[in-house]
Amino acid sequence: MDWMIWYAGFAEVAEKFKDFFSQIDLDGSSSYSHPVMGTLVAPYSTIIQHVVNHGTYHRGNISAMLGHAGASHDYIFYLFEKKDER
């Protein structure tokens, strides 16, 4: 993989995040509707924290599924396996 291409893509996304966060007031709030639980007004800062934590939750789910399937999901083990293939 060409790391410069990867880095350029990362830098582009980072700039988009900076642009997004510079345009909103993190203490501002918005209304969110749920068909069963009703409507909630919450600050942007807590919603952003929720999105980050929710992504972590799903990464944990994937890790657990890989472990139950017998696959190694630890990067250092992957590196050792690749080393032994040489």
PyMOL commands that set and color helices and strands:
alter all, ss='L'
color gray80, all
select helices_A, chain A and resi 3-23+44-68+75-85
alter helices_A, ss='H'
color red, helices_A
select strands_A, chain A and resi 29-34+38-43
alter strands_A, ss='S'
color yellow, strands_A
deselect
rebuild
show_as cartoon
